[in-house]
């Protein structure tokens, strides 16, 4: 009788974990990157290899990073939603073209429309790996201080935009920018002034 107790206990534990997993929203899978700085990178832009894109370019602004690929079926399902979202011009939407070819990535955008402010070309997938990407599409929301505040796994839907994304963006836009040097808050006017000086 005792020899059946251990297997039975293991079976019950597995059932508990399965039940918890079934109740989780696949879009809300926990990420160790939440609350941490967005990993730095500098990539060629998909549309122009002479230009680059980096998270540091977004300093002082709330922005989104959407990981996509032309070979990804779910990305194509998500694409019309992103096109509609981009018309609102709420935040910069940065694309990360993941493990793709430049020709195929550009071909998809030319055929189906381009929702992105700019897309970085992550041909070898190293940047995606640094962000913990294990499937596409994935979307990250980054605050003015370069901190990842939310991650969505799977396609963005209109419901996610209206119920979660827009309220979060509105909240983050109200938060101050903190100086990476002094820790003091920085006004938007100061940021604009500094950008003008370096333009």
Rosetta blueprint (number, residue, H / E / L):
1 X L
2 X H
3 X H
4 X H
5 X H
6 X H
7 X H
8 X H
9 X H
10 X H
11 X H
12 X H
13 X H
14 X H
15 X H
16 X H
17 X H
18 X H
19 X H
20 X H
21 X H
22 X H
23 X H
24 X L
25 X L
26 X H
27 X H
28 X H
29 X L
30 X L
31 X L
32 X L
33 X L
34 X L
35 X L
36 X L
37 X E
38 X L
39 X L
40 X L
41 X L
42 X E
43 X E
44 X E
45 X E
46 X L
47 X L
48 X L
49 X L
50 X L
51 X L
52 X E
53 X E
54 X E
55 X H
56 X H
57 X H
58 X H
59 X L
60 X L
61 X L
62 X L
63 X E
64 X E
65 X E
66 X E
67 X E
68 X E
69 X L
70 X L
71 X L
72 X L
73 X H
74 X H
75 X H
76 X H
77 X H
78 X H
79 X H
80 X H
81 X H
82 X H
83 X H
84 X H
85 X H
86 X H
87 X H
88 X L
89 X L
90 X L
91 X L
92 X E
93 X E
94 X E
95 X E
96 X E
97 X E
98 X E
99 X L
100 X L
101 X L
102 X H
103 X H
104 X H
105 X H
106 X H
107 X H
108 X H
109 X H
110 X H
111 X H
112 X H
113 X L
114 X L
115 X L
116 X L
117 X L
118 X E
119 X E
120 X E
121 X E
122 X E
123 X L
124 X L
125 X L
126 X H
127 X H
128 X H
129 X H
130 X H
131 X L
132 X L
133 X L
134 X L
135 X L
136 X L
137 X L
138 X E
139 X E
140 X E
141 X E
142 X E
143 X L
144 X L
145 X L
146 X L
147 X E
148 X E
149 X E
150 X E
151 X E
152 X E
153 X E
154 X L
155 X L
156 X L
157 X L
158 X H
159 X H
160 X H
161 X H
162 X H
163 X H
164 X H
165 X H
166 X H
167 X H
168 X H
169 X H
170 X H
171 X H
172 X H
173 X H
174 X H
175 X L
176 X L
177 X E
178 X E
179 X L
180 X L
181 X L
182 X L
183 X L
184 X L
185 X E
186 X E
187 X L
188 X H
189 X H
190 X H
191 X H
192 X H
193 X H
194 X H
195 X H
196 X H
197 X H
198 X H
199 X L
